């Protein structure tokens, strides 16, 4: 069954994959919402924002960014595979 991904679902999945508490994942989500997340031009800005707000290394900020993009890409792929599936039932 395909699960609908919303903001809460994204934060929960980010929490699971990064092993960060929900509060930090909410900060990450807010950073991603502030910037145009899909653009490669925004990658450095997003990584720097994660680095500064969470006070983590650049390597860790990059890892978080990669996890977040993977979650979004997987959700887009699921939407393309199952475009007409009723996800609420």
N, CA, C and O atoms as a GROMACS GRO file, in nm:
protein
  356
    1UNK      N    1   0.084  -0.118   0.000
    1UNK     CA    2   0.000   0.000   0.000
    1UNK      C    3   0.088   0.124   0.000
    1UNK      O    4   0.189   0.129   0.071
    2UNK      N    5   0.050   0.222  -0.078
    2UNK     CA    6   0.123   0.348  -0.086
    2UNK      C    7   0.073   0.439   0.023
    2UNK      O    8  -0.048   0.458   0.039
    3UNK      N    9   0.165   0.497   0.099
    3UNK     CA   10   0.129   0.585   0.208
    3UNK      C   11   0.143   0.730   0.165
    3UNK      O   12   0.241   0.768   0.101
    4UNK      N   13   0.044   0.812   0.199
    4UNK     CA   14   0.047   0.953   0.164
    4UNK      C   15   0.150   1.024   0.251
    4UNK      O   16   0.155   1.005   0.372
    5UNK      N   17   0.232   1.106   0.185
    5UNK     CA   18   0.334   1.180   0.258
    5UNK      C   19   0.290   1.325   0.266
    5UNK      O   20   0.274   1.392   0.164
    6UNK      N   21   0.271   1.374   0.386
    6UNK     CA   22   0.243   1.514   0.408
    6UNK      C   23   0.356   1.570   0.494
    6UNK      O   24   0.457   1.504   0.515
    7UNK      N   25   0.339   1.691   0.543
    7UNK     CA   26   0.443   1.755   0.622
    7UNK      C   27   0.478   1.671   0.746
    7UNK      O   28   0.595   1.649   0.777
    8UNK      N   29   0.376   1.624   0.816
    8UNK     CA   30   0.398   1.542   0.935
    8UNK      C   31   0.467   1.411   0.898
    8UNK      O   32   0.559   1.367   0.968
    9UNK      N   33   0.424   1.350   0.790
    9UNK     CA   34   0.487   1.226   0.744
    9UNK      C   35   0.632   1.247   0.705
    9UNK      O   36   0.717   1.163   0.734
   10UNK      N   37   0.660   1.360   0.640
   10UNK     CA   38   0.797   1.392   0.602
   10UNK      C   39   0.883   1.409   0.726
   10UNK      O   40   0.994   1.355   0.732
   11UNK      N   41   0.834   1.484   0.824
   11UNK     CA   42   0.910   1.506   0.947
   11UNK      C   43   0.934   1.374   1.019
   11UNK      O   44   1.044   1.350   1.069
   12UNK      N   45   0.833   1.289   1.025
   12UNK     CA   46   0.848   1.158   1.091
   12UNK      C   47   0.952   1.072   1.019
   12UNK      O   48   1.033   1.005   1.083
   13UNK      N   49   0.948   1.073   0.886
   13UNK     CA   50   1.045   0.994   0.809
   13UNK      C   51   1.186   1.052   0.825
   13UNK      O   52   1.283   0.976   0.835
   14UNK      N   53   1.197   1.182   0.828
   14UNK     CA   54   1.326   1.248   0.850
   14UNK      C   55   1.380   1.213   0.988
   14UNK      O   56   1.500   1.188   1.004
   15UNK      N   57   1.294   1.212   1.086
   15UNK     CA   58   1.331   1.175   1.223
   15UNK      C   59   1.384   1.032   1.227
   15UNK      O   60   1.485   1.003   1.292
   16UNK      N   61   1.315   0.943   1.158
   16UNK     CA   62   1.354   0.802   1.155
   16UNK      C   63   1.489   0.782   1.086
   16UNK      O   64   1.574   0.708   1.136
   17UNK      N   65   1.509   0.849   0.972
   17UNK     CA   66   1.631   0.826   0.895
   17UNK      C   67   1.753   0.901   0.947
   17UNK      O   68   1.866   0.857   0.926
   18UNK      N   69   1.731   1.014   1.014
   18UNK     CA   70   1.846   1.091   1.065
   18UNK      C   71   1.877   1.061   1.211
   18UNK      O   72   1.986   1.092   1.259
   19UNK      N   73   1.783   1.000   1.281
   19UNK     CA   74   1.796   0.976   1.425
   19UNK      C   75   1.805   1.105   1.505
   19UNK      O   76   1.866   1.109   1.612
   20UNK      N   77   1.745   1.211   1.452
   20UNK     CA   78   1.736   1.338   1.524
   20UNK      C   79   1.600   1.348   1.590
   20UNK      O   80   1.503   1.288   1.542
   21UNK      N   81   1.590   1.424   1.701
   21UNK     CA   82   1.458   1.442   1.764
   21UNK      C   83   1.365   1.524   1.674
   21UNK      O   84   1.410   1.595   1.584
   22UNK      N   85   1.238   1.513   1.702
   22UNK     CA   86   1.136   1.580   1.620
   22UNK      C   87   1.160   1.731   1.611
   22UNK      O   88   1.139   1.790   1.506
   23UNK      N   89   1.205   1.794   1.720
   23UNK     CA   90   1.227   1.939   1.720
   23UNK      C   91   1.331   1.978   1.616
   23UNK      O   92   1.312   2.077   1.544
   24UNK      N   93   1.440   1.904   1.606
   24UNK     CA   94   1.543   1.934   1.507
   24UNK      C   95   1.493   1.906   1.366
   24UNK      O   96   1.526   1.979   1.272
   25UNK      N   97   1.413   1.802   1.350
   25UNK     CA   98   1.358   1.770   1.219
   25UNK      C   99   1.260   1.878   1.174
   25UNK      O  100   1.248   1.906   1.055
   26UNK      N  101   1.190   1.938   1.268
   26UNK     CA  102   1.101   2.049   1.234
   26UNK      C  103   1.182   2.171   1.188
   26UNK      O  104   1.140   2.242   1.097
   27UNK      N  105   1.296   2.194   1.249
   27UNK     CA  106   1.385   2.302   1.207
   27UNK      C  107   1.435   2.275   1.065
   27UNK      O  108   1.437   2.365   0.982
   28UNK      N  109   1.475   2.151   1.039
   28UNK     CA  110   1.521   2.113   0.904
   28UNK      C  111   1.410   2.136   0.804
   28UNK      O  112   1.433   2.194   0.698
   29UNK      N  113   1.289   2.092   0.836
   29UNK     CA  114   1.175   2.111   0.747
   29UNK      C  115   1.151   2.260   0.719
   29UNK      O  116   1.125   2.298   0.605
   30UNK      N  117   1.160   2.343   0.821
   30UNK     CA  118   1.140   2.486   0.803
   30UNK      C  119   1.246   2.546   0.711
   30UNK      O  120   1.215   2.632   0.628
   31UNK      N  121   1.370   2.501   0.724
   31UNK     CA  122   1.477   2.547   0.635
   31UNK      C  123   1.444   2.509   0.492
   31UNK      O  124   1.459   2.591   0.400
   32UNK      N  125   1.400   2.386   0.471
   32UNK     CA  126   1.368   2.339   0.337
   32UNK      C  127   1.250   2.414   0.278
   32UNK      O  128   1.246   2.439   0.158
   33UNK      N  129   1.154   2.450   0.361
   33UNK     CA  130   1.038   2.525   0.312
   33UNK      C  131   1.076   2.669   0.276
   33UNK      O  132   1.015   2.728   0.186
   34UNK      N  133   1.174   2.726   0.345
   34UNK     CA  134   1.216   2.864   0.318
   34UNK      C  135   1.289   2.876   0.185
   34UNK      O  136   1.278   2.978   0.116
   35UNK      N  137   1.362   2.775   0.149
   35UNK     CA  138   1.443   2.778   0.027
   35UNK      C  139   1.374   2.694  -0.080
   35UNK      O  140   1.290   2.609  -0.048
   36UNK      N  141   1.408   2.718  -0.206
   36UNK     CA  142   1.355   2.631  -0.312
   36UNK      C  143   1.439   2.505  -0.311
   36UNK      O  144   1.548   2.501  -0.369
   37UNK      N  145   1.388   2.404  -0.246
   37UNK     CA  146   1.457   2.284  -0.208
   37UNK      C  147   1.504   2.198  -0.326
   37UNK      O  148   1.608   2.133  -0.316
   38UNK      N  149   1.432   2.198  -0.434
   38UNK     CA  150   1.464   2.109  -0.546
   38UNK      C  151   1.580   2.164  -0.630
   38UNK      O  152   1.650   2.086  -0.694
   39UNK      N  153   1.599   2.294  -0.630
   39UNK     CA  154   1.702   2.356  -0.712
   39UNK      C  155   1.843   2.322  -0.663
   39UNK      O  156   1.871   2.328  -0.543
   40UNK      N  157   1.929   2.285  -0.756
   40UNK     CA  158   2.068   2.256  -0.720
   40UNK      C  159   2.140   2.382  -0.676
   40UNK      O  160   2.238   2.375  -0.601
   41UNK      N  161   2.094   2.498  -0.721
   41UNK     CA  162   2.155   2.625  -0.681
   41UNK      C  163   2.133   2.651  -0.532
   41UNK      O  164   2.214   2.719  -0.470
   42UNK      N  165   2.026   2.599  -0.476
   42UNK     CA  166   1.994   2.621  -0.335
   42UNK      C  167   2.067   2.526  -0.241
   42UNK      O  168   2.067   2.547  -0.120
   43UNK      N  169   2.128   2.423  -0.295
   43UNK     CA  170   2.189   2.320  -0.211
   43UNK      C  171   2.287   2.378  -0.110
   43UNK      O  172   2.280   2.347   0.008
   44UNK      N  173   2.379   2.463  -0.156
   44UNK     CA  174   2.479   2.520  -0.065
   44UNK      C  175   2.414   2.608   0.041
   44UNK      O  176   2.455   2.606   0.157
   45UNK      N  177   2.313   2.685   0.002
   45UNK     CA  178   2.243   2.770   0.098
   45UNK      C  179   2.172   2.688   0.204
   45UNK      O  180   2.173   2.722   0.322
   46UNK      N  181   2.110   2.579   0.161
   46UNK     CA  182   2.039   2.492   0.254
   46UNK      C  183   2.137   2.424   0.349
   46UNK      O  184   2.113   2.419   0.470
   47UNK      N  185   2.247   2.373   0.295
   47UNK     CA  186   2.347   2.307   0.379
   47UNK      C  187   2.405   2.405   0.480
   47UNK      O  188   2.423   2.370   0.596
   48UNK      N  189   2.433   2.527   0.437
   48UNK     CA  190   2.484   2.628   0.530
   48UNK      C  191   2.383   2.662   0.638
   48UNK      O  192   2.419   2.681   0.754
   49UNK      N  193   2.255   2.671   0.601
   49UNK     CA  194   2.151   2.701   0.699
   49UNK      C  195   2.138   2.587   0.801
   49UNK      O  196   2.124   2.612   0.920
   50UNK      N  197   2.142   2.464   0.753
   50UNK     CA  198   2.137   2.348   0.845
   50UNK      C  199   2.258   2.350   0.936
   50UNK      O  200   2.245   2.330   1.057
   51UNK      N  201   2.375   2.375   0.880
   51UNK     CA  202   2.500   2.382   0.957
   51UNK      C  203   2.490   2.487   1.067
   51UNK      O  204   2.529   2.461   1.181
   52UNK      N  205   2.439   2.604   1.034
   52UNK     CA  206   2.432   2.713   1.132
   52UNK      C  207   2.322   2.695   1.235
   52UNK      O  208   2.344   2.717   1.354
   53UNK      N  209   2.204   2.655   1.192
   53UNK     CA  210   2.091   2.646   1.286
   53UNK      C  211   2.100   2.524   1.377
   53UNK      O  212   2.059   2.531   1.493
   54UNK      N  213   2.152   2.413   1.326
   54UNK     CA  214   2.162   2.293   1.410
   54UNK      C  215   2.299   2.279   1.475
   54UNK      O  216   2.321   2.193   1.560
   55UNK      N  217   2.392   2.366   1.433
   55UNK     CA  218   2.529   2.363   1.485
   55UNK      C  219   2.592   2.225   1.466
   55UNK      O  220   2.644   2.165   1.560
   56UNK      N  221   2.586   2.178   1.342
   56UNK     CA  222   2.649   2.051   1.304
   56UNK      C  223   2.758   2.081   1.202
   56UNK      O  224   2.766   2.192   1.149
   57UNK      N  225   2.842   1.982   1.174
   57UNK     CA  226   2.948   1.999   1.075
   57UNK      C  227   2.888   2.010   0.935
   57UNK      O  228   2.773   1.975   0.913
   58UNK      N  229   2.969   2.059   0.842
   58UNK     CA  230   2.923   2.067   0.703
   58UNK      C  231   2.894   1.929   0.647
   58UNK      O  232   2.801   1.911   0.569
   59UNK      N  233   2.973   1.830   0.687
   59UNK     CA  234   2.952   1.693   0.641
   59UNK      C  235   2.817   1.641   0.690
   59UNK      O  236   2.744   1.577   0.615
   60UNK      N  237   2.785   1.668   0.817
   60UNK     CA  238   2.657   1.623   0.873
   60UNK      C  239   2.541   1.698   0.807
   60UNK      O  240   2.437   1.639   0.780
   61UNK      N  241   2.558   1.826   0.783
   61UNK     CA  242   2.455   1.904   0.716
   61UNK      C  243   2.430   1.850   0.574
   61UNK      O  244   2.316   1.844   0.529
   62UNK      N  245   2.537   1.812   0.507
   62UNK     CA  246   2.524   1.754   0.373
   62UNK      C  247   2.451   1.620   0.380
   62UNK      O  248   2.368   1.589   0.294
   63UNK      N  249   2.482   1.540   0.480
   63UNK     CA  250   2.416   1.410   0.499
   63UNK      C  251   2.265   1.430   0.522
   63UNK      O  252   2.184   1.358   0.466
   64UNK      N  253   2.230   1.528   0.603
   64UNK     CA  254   2.090   1.558   0.631
   64UNK      C  255   2.020   1.602   0.502
   64UNK      O  256   1.908   1.559   0.473
   65UNK      N  257   2.086   1.687   0.424
   65UNK     CA  258   2.031   1.734   0.297
   65UNK      C  259   2.007   1.615   0.203
   65UNK      O  260   1.902   1.607   0.140
   66UNK      N  261   2.102   1.526   0.194
   66UNK     CA  262   2.089   1.409   0.106
   66UNK      C  263   1.974   1.320   0.149
   66UNK      O  264   1.900   1.269   0.065
   67UNK      N  265   1.957   1.300   0.278
   67UNK     CA  266   1.846   1.219   0.330
   67UNK      C  267   1.713   1.285   0.294
   67UNK      O  268   1.620   1.218   0.248
   68UNK      N  269   1.704   1.415   0.315
   68UNK     CA  270   1.579   1.487   0.286
   68UNK      C  271   1.545   1.479   0.137
   68UNK      O  272   1.429   1.457   0.102
   69UNK      N  273   1.644   1.497   0.050
   69UNK     CA  274   1.616   1.489  -0.094
   69UNK      C  275   1.576   1.348  -0.134
   69UNK      O  276   1.490   1.330  -0.221
   70UNK      N  277   1.636   1.248  -0.072
   70UNK     CA  278   1.600   1.110  -0.103
   70UNK      C  279   1.454   1.082  -0.064
   70UNK      O  280   1.382   1.014  -0.138
   71UNK      N  281   1.411   1.133   0.052
   71UNK     CA  282   1.273   1.113   0.096
   71UNK      C  283   1.177   1.177  -0.004
   71UNK      O  284   1.077   1.116  -0.043
   72UNK      N  285   1.208   1.300  -0.046
   72UNK     CA  286   1.120   1.370  -0.140
   72UNK      C  287   1.118   1.299  -0.275
   72UNK      O  288   1.012   1.282  -0.334
   73UNK      N  289   1.234   1.258  -0.324
   73UNK     CA  290   1.240   1.188  -0.453
   73UNK      C  291   1.161   1.058  -0.450
   73UNK      O  292   1.093   1.024  -0.546
   74UNK      N  293   1.170   0.986  -0.340
   74UNK     CA  294   1.095   0.861  -0.326
   74UNK      C  295   0.945   0.888  -0.328
   74UNK      O  296   0.869   0.812  -0.388
   75UNK      N  297   0.903   0.994  -0.262
   75UNK     CA  298   0.760   1.028  -0.260
   75UNK      C  299   0.712   1.069  -0.399
   75UNK      O  300   0.602   1.031  -0.440
   76UNK      N  301   0.793   1.145  -0.471
   76UNK     CA  302   0.756   1.183  -0.608
   76UNK      C  303   0.746   1.059  -0.695
   76UNK      O  304   0.653   1.046  -0.776
   77UNK      N  305   0.840   0.968  -0.679
   77UNK     CA  306   0.837   0.843  -0.756
   77UNK      C  307   0.710   0.764  -0.726
   77UNK      O  308   0.648   0.709  -0.816
   78UNK      N  309   0.672   0.758  -0.599
   78UNK     CA  310   0.549   0.687  -0.562
   78UNK      C  311   0.426   0.753  -0.622
   78UNK      O  312   0.333   0.684  -0.666
   79UNK      N  313   0.424   0.886  -0.626
   79UNK     CA  314   0.311   0.958  -0.687
   79UNK      C  315   0.302   0.928  -0.836
   79UNK      O  316   0.192   0.914  -0.890
   80UNK      N  317   0.416   0.918  -0.903
   80UNK     CA  318   0.416   0.888  -1.045
   80UNK      C  319   0.373   0.745  -1.074
   80UNK      O  320   0.307   0.718  -1.174
   81UNK      N  321   0.411   0.653  -0.987
   81UNK     CA  322   0.372   0.513  -1.004
   81UNK      C  323   0.224   0.491  -0.978
   81UNK      O  324   0.161   0.407  -1.043
   82UNK      N  325   0.168   0.565  -0.884
   82UNK     CA  326   0.030   0.545  -0.841
   82UNK      C  327  -0.046   0.677  -0.843
   82UNK      O  328  -0.090   0.723  -0.738
   83UNK      N  329  -0.062   0.740  -0.960
   83UNK     CA  330  -0.122   0.874  -0.965
   83UNK      C  331  -0.271   0.880  -0.926
   83UNK      O  332  -0.318   0.983  -0.879
   84UNK      N  333  -0.343   0.772  -0.946
   84UNK     CA  334  -0.486   0.775  -0.921
   84UNK      C  335  -0.527   0.696  -0.797
   84UNK      O  336  -0.645   0.681  -0.769
   85UNK      N  337  -0.431   0.646  -0.727
   85UNK     CA  338  -0.459   0.567  -0.608
   85UNK      C  339  -0.516   0.657  -0.498
   85UNK      O  340  -0.461   0.763  -0.470
   86UNK      N  341  -0.625   0.615  -0.439
   86UNK     CA  342  -0.683   0.690  -0.328
   86UNK      C  343  -0.598   0.662  -0.206
   86UNK      O  344  -0.601   0.551  -0.151
   87UNK      N  345  -0.524   0.759  -0.163
   87UNK     CA  346  -0.426   0.738  -0.057
   87UNK      C  347  -0.484   0.754   0.082
   87UNK      O  348  -0.417   0.719   0.180
   88UNK      N  349  -0.605   0.804   0.095
   88UNK     CA  350  -0.664   0.824   0.227
   88UNK      C  351  -0.743   0.704   0.276
   88UNK      O  352  -0.782   0.699   0.393
   89UNK      N  353  -0.766   0.609   0.192
   89UNK     CA  354  -0.846   0.492   0.235
   89UNK      C  355  -0.760   0.376   0.272
   89UNK      O  356  -0.812   0.271   0.311
   0.00000   0.00000   0.00000
